[in-house]
Amino acid sequence: MRITYRTEDNFDYWTKRWDAIPADKASVDENSYPAKYAIEMVGKNRGRILEAGCGAGRILRYFHDRAYDIEGIDFIESAVKKLKTEDPSLKVSVGDIKRLSFSDNEFDFVLAFGLYHNLDNDLDLAIRETCRVLKDGGRLCASFRADNFQTRMSDRLAARRSGVDRSKPQKQLFHKLNLTRKELKEVFEVNGVNVESVRPVVNMPIFYKFRMFRSKVQKDFDEHSGRVNGYQLSVLGNTLQKICMRFVPNQFCNIYLLTGRFYDKTRP
């Protein structure tokens, strides 16, 4: 397990990030992360859904707009307020994945994209709490930051952009966990999830971090547009990304997508 450190803590990072963009519209690109995988998981099933770590709301609003019974939580209050202002009918609240306010066995699905890797010492507790609110046979779809070439390169680029003087001592604060496929599978299984699959997938391609590889409509970085429409590459960028994902997917994905079920072993 590798830990990424930065000079601001995780809470401040996400507060600044969500404060910088408006509330999301519903995802429109159903073939890209995370909508593709949320749709695969839920399908036409009308069971109750919890989106843990809903952020700016692109997945929450996708299912809400289609009359699914979905509730969202996030630990950044400003993100929740923006969503409630944008659409007061949304069921969304400030919440902590380690101490959920919901009853046992309340949800058929838990969607958690980019959530668990933000936890420092409480990952086991968070997974057990997730299982607690899932019904027997309930399903989990979660993404987790991969420990591979892409994320190591991303961390180097982020450190370079920050302008930190490496010759001077800096206070290093926890930013994210990075796990291998094996580590990810093991930590979820030991805490009660029957893991069905762990797949290498891409949120923001490494090539997108370089302007020359972006599509014409996204040359200037706009996180709000990228979140709703997908991070779009040029023809060359797409070609390079497809080659990398075909031959070395575990090194050029930036996240692993885990799916699994919770079975209540206390029941006969």
C-alpha positions in Angstrom: 0.0 0.0 0.0 1.5 3.3 -1.1 0.4 6.6 0.4 0.4 9.9 -1.5 1.2 13.0 0.6 0.7 16.6 -0.2 1.1 20.0 1.7 -2.7 20.3 2.3 -4.9 17.8 4.0 -7.6 15.7 2.3 -10.5 17.8 3.6 -9.0 21.1 2.4 -8.2 19.5 -1.0 -11.8 18.4 -1.6 -13.3 21.6 -0.2 -11.2 23.7 -2.6 -12.0 21.4 -5.5 -15.8 21.3 -5.0 -15.9 25.1 -4.2 -14.2 25.8 -7.6 -16.9 24.2 -9.7 -20.7 24.4 -9.9 -22.9 21.4 -9.0 -22.8 18.8 -11.7 -25.6 18.3 -14.2 -26.5 14.6 -14.7 -23.8 12.6 -16.5 -24.5 12.5 -20.2 -21.7 10.2 -21.3 -23.1 6.8 -20.4 -20.0 5.0 -21.9 -17.4 6.5 -19.7 -16.4 6.3 -16.0 -18.3 6.4 -13.7 -21.7 6.4 -15.3 -20.9 3.3 -17.4 -20.2 1.2 -14.3 -23.0 2.6 -12.2 -25.4 1.7 -15.0 -23.9 -1.7 -15.4 -24.4 -2.4 -11.7 -27.9 -1.0 -11.2 -29.4 -1.7 -14.6 -33.2 -1.5 -14.5 -33.4 -2.7 -10.9 -35.5 -0.2 -8.8 -33.9 -1.1 -5.5 -32.7 1.5 -3.1 -29.3 3.1 -3.9 -26.7 4.9 -1.7 -24.1 7.0 -3.5 -21.4 7.4 -0.9 -19.1 10.3 -1.7 -21.5 11.9 -4.3 -19.3 15.0 -4.7 -20.7 17.4 -7.2 -23.5 15.0 -8.1 -23.2 13.7 -11.6 -24.2 10.1 -10.8 -26.7 11.1 -8.1 -28.5 13.3 -10.5 -28.4 10.8 -13.4 -30.4 8.2 -11.4 -32.5 10.8 -9.6 -33.6 12.3 -12.9 -34.7 8.8 -14.0 -36.8 8.3 -10.9 -34.6 5.8 -9.1 -34.7 5.8 -5.3 -31.2 7.1 -4.7 -29.7 9.0 -1.8 -26.3 10.7 -1.7 -23.9 11.7 1.0 -20.6 13.6 1.0 -18.3 14.9 3.7 -17.9 18.3 2.1 -20.8 20.5 3.2 -20.4 23.1 0.5 -20.9 20.4 -2.2 -24.1 19.2 -0.6 -25.4 22.8 -0.3 -24.8 23.4 -4.0 -26.7 20.3 -5.0 -29.6 21.1 -2.7 -29.7 24.6 -4.1 -29.6 23.3 -7.7 -32.4 20.7 -7.1 -34.1 20.7 -3.7 -35.8 17.4 -4.5 -32.5 15.6 -4.3 -32.0 13.3 -1.3 -28.5 14.4 -0.3 -26.8 15.1 3.0 -23.5 15.6 4.8 -22.3 12.2 5.9 -19.3 10.1 7.0 -18.8 6.7 5.4 -17.2 5.5 8.7 -20.3 6.4 10.7 -23.4 6.2 8.5 -26.7 7.4 9.9 -28.7 4.7 8.1 -30.2 1.6 9.6 -28.9 -1.9 9.0 -29.8 -3.6 5.7 -31.2 -0.4 4.1 -29.8 -0.4 0.6 -29.7 -2.7 -2.4 -26.7 -0.9 -3.9 -23.9 1.2 -2.7 -22.0 3.2 -5.3 -18.7 4.7 -4.1 -16.6 6.3 -6.8 -13.3 7.7 -5.6 -14.2 7.5 -2.0 -12.4 4.9 0.0 -8.9 5.9 -1.1 -9.4 9.2 0.8 -9.3 7.4 4.2 -6.1 7.1 6.1 -6.5 4.8 9.1 -10.1 3.9 8.8 -10.5 1.9 5.6 -11.5 -1.3 7.3 -14.1 0.5 9.4 -15.5 2.2 6.3 -15.9 -1.1 4.4 -17.6 -2.8 7.4 -20.0 0.2 7.7 -20.8 -0.1 4.0 -21.6 -3.8 4.5 -23.8 -2.9 7.5 -26.2 -0.8 5.5 -26.3 -3.2 2.5 -29.1 -5.7 2.4 -28.2 -9.4 2.3 -27.1 -10.0 -1.3 -26.7 -6.2 -1.8 -24.1 -5.0 -4.3 -21.2 -2.7 -4.1 -19.5 -0.8 -7.0 -16.5 1.1 -5.9 -13.4 2.7 -7.5 -10.0 3.0 -5.8 -6.8 4.7 -6.8 -4.4 2.2 -8.3 -0.8 1.9 -7.3 0.9 1.9 -10.7 3.0 3.9 -13.2 0.1 6.3 -14.1 -0.6 7.4 -10.5 3.1 7.7 -9.6 3.5 9.9 -12.7 0.4 11.9 -11.7 1.8 12.5 -8.3 5.1 13.7 -9.7 3.3 16.1 -12.1 1.1 17.4 -9.2 4.2 18.0 -7.1 5.9 19.9 -10.0 2.8 22.0 -10.6 2.5 22.9 -6.9 5.8 24.8 -7.1 7.0 23.2 -3.8 10.7 23.8 -3.2 11.9 20.3 -2.6 15.1 21.6 -1.1 13.2 22.9 1.8 11.4 20.8 4.4 7.6 20.8 3.9 4.9 19.5 6.1 3.5 16.4 4.4 -0.1 15.5 5.0 -2.1 12.5 3.9 -3.7 12.8 0.5 -4.6 9.3 -0.9 -4.1 5.6 -0.5 -2.9 3.7 -3.6 -3.5 -0.1 -3.8 -2.5 -2.9 -6.1 -5.3 -5.1 -7.5 -4.3 -7.8 -5.0 -4.3 -5.4 -2.0 -7.7 -4.0 -3.0 -9.3 -7.4 -3.3 -7.9 -8.6 0.0 -8.9 -5.6 2.0 -12.5 -5.7 0.8 -12.8 -9.5 1.2 -11.4 -9.5 4.8 -14.0 -6.9 5.7 -17.0 -8.8 4.4 -17.4 -8.1 0.7 -17.6 -11.1 -1.7 -15.5 -9.6 -4.5 -16.8 -10.4 -8.0 -14.3 -8.4 -10.1 -11.5 -5.9 -10.0 -11.0 -4.1 -13.3 -8.5 -1.5 -14.5 -10.4 1.5 -15.8 -9.6 5.1 -16.6 -11.2 8.3 -15.2 -8.8 11.0 -16.4 -6.2 9.5 -18.8 -2.6 10.4 -18.2 -2.4 11.9 -21.7 -5.2 14.3 -20.8 -2.8 16.0 -18.4 -0.9 17.3 -21.4 -2.8 19.9 -23.5 -1.5 18.6 -26.8 -3.4 15.3 -26.4 -6.8 16.8 -25.5 -9.7 17.2 -27.9 -10.2 20.6 -29.5 -13.3 21.2 -27.4 -11.4 20.6 -24.2 -8.0 22.2 -24.9 -8.4 24.5 -21.9 -8.9 22.4 -18.8 -12.5 22.6 -17.4 -13.2 20.1 -14.7 -16.9 20.7 -14.7 -17.1 19.9 -18.4 -14.8 16.9 -18.1 -16.9 15.4 -15.3 -20.2 15.7 -17.1 -19.0 14.9 -20.7 -16.0 12.7 -20.0 -12.3 13.8 -20.4 -12.0 13.8 -24.2 -8.7 13.1 -26.0 -7.6 14.0 -29.5 -7.3 11.2 -32.1 -3.6 10.9 -31.3 -4.3 10.9 -27.5 -7.0 8.3 -27.9 -4.8 6.1 -30.0 -2.0 6.2 -27.5 -4.4 5.6 -24.6 -6.0 2.6 -26.3 -2.5 1.1 -27.0 -1.5 1.5 -23.4 -4.7 0.1 -22.0 -4.6 -2.9 -24.4 -1.1 -4.0 -23.6 -0.3 -2.7 -20.1 -3.7 -1.8 -18.5 -2.6 -2.3 -14.9 0.0 0.4 -15.4 -2.0 2.9 -17.4 -5.4 2.8 -15.6 -5.6 5.3 -12.8 -8.2 3.5 -10.8 -9.4 -0.1 -10.2 -13.2 -0.7 -10.4 -14.3 -3.2 -7.8 -17.7 -5.0 -7.8 -19.0 -7.3 -5.1 -21.8 -8.5 -2.9 -22.4 -8.6 0.8 -23.9 -11.7 2.2 -25.1 -11.7 5.8 -23.4 -14.7 7.4 -25.4 -14.3 10.6 -28.5 -15.4 8.8 -29.4 -19.1 8.5 
